[in-house]
Amino acid sequence: MGKSRIMDDGESGLGASGFTSLDDSERFVQLLLQTTEAQKRIHAKSENQRCRLICAFAQSSSQSMRKRAERLSGCCKWPLLMVRKDGTTGLSLQRCRDRLCPVCAAMKGRETSNRCKAAVQAMDDIRFMTLTILSTGKTLVQAEDDAHNGFRELRRSEVWKSRVVGGLWTMEIKPGEKESTWNVHLHLLVDGEYFPQDLLSDAWKKATGDSYIVDVRAVNSRSAAIHYITKYIAKPGDFTKFSDEEIIDFAASVKGRRLFGTFGKLHASIKKEAEVEPETVSPHAGSCISFHNVRAMATARISEAERVVYLLQRCGGFYSLAAGGDWASNGEKFTEEDRKELSVNIVYLISLVDKERKILDDANEILRINSIKSGMHVPRVPKSIATQIVIDNWLQRGSWSPKA
Ligand SMILES: [Zn+2]
């Protein structure tokens, strides 16, 4: 083995990752970068960021980072329409929920800013505050710990308690100018009395032991204040400007760490961080159908499917993107009537597929019995493939009418 080969493996960490060659790793990355049509549309605006994250995670020597790459690559790949147990219908994008994923982070940012609105309205005298952590010679984890611990100490001090009644905080982390250095800031929205900058600087130095750079300024608009405090959740970083090592370092350091919170009087006014979107359905749950298949059915001129695609395009947001753009809407408002029609059609399409799936299930059962009798192993057709076969058959028949 040549020397350069050893160095390659050592530097990229591939030797420890289970890949036998660079080609394997490259193939893995290429596989993860493949996108479905729905995914292309949903992630269109942030495709560069997403690719950077997937490439960095996929080439990491850490198994958990490579798993994370796989989850990111699956984000919104096969959005689903479903019927819940109680008979209501729903849409699920099948998101990855990684806090670094641009689409998932944007959604989280929107949820958080909605939760902040009432709290910020209730604040009397708001100020922006920035507390900077001196991070020279510290690892990123150390700098983040210092920010958390320092902020806790600061809130216990008399000078703070006599001026501040409560507020919101968020942490901003970005690579520093020099290699392998980081800038860590706490951004706060603070409700309370005037806080002189030199007094705050002294208190911050006392609380952290070394950091003293602070900034205080008045807030003119409450909506700007909400944007300011939630923008780092909606966009944790510009990963196109991060190196692979920086992405991994960042991702590992923020895992399980709180990057947003409330304090003081405001603590009770914001509901605890909870998963707002309850739509998590396994693609094999049964009573669901992928947007992809609904589009195929619409192409086969099944009128209910055409209506579903048309209505989804009008309901807005990521669901419109998932549904695709070739059945252009004329800008009509999405009404309650539309919602009902959408729901009825979803139930109908799923019932059609379920009926055909049942036939395939029965066929599978006969295969199973025969294979026991004959002693020859005949593999079953998996449910996901069964659905695809059903749809493909409809497409081939062309003139297929669901009512016939
Ligand atoms: Zn995601």
Boltz pocket constraint, residues with backbone or C-beta under 6 A from the ligand:
constraints:
  - pocket:
      binder: B
      contacts: [[A, 71], [A, 72], [A, 75], [A, 76], [A, 95], [A, 96], [A, 97], [A, 98], [A, 101], [A, 102], [A, 103], [A, 104], [A, 105]]
      max_distance: 6.0
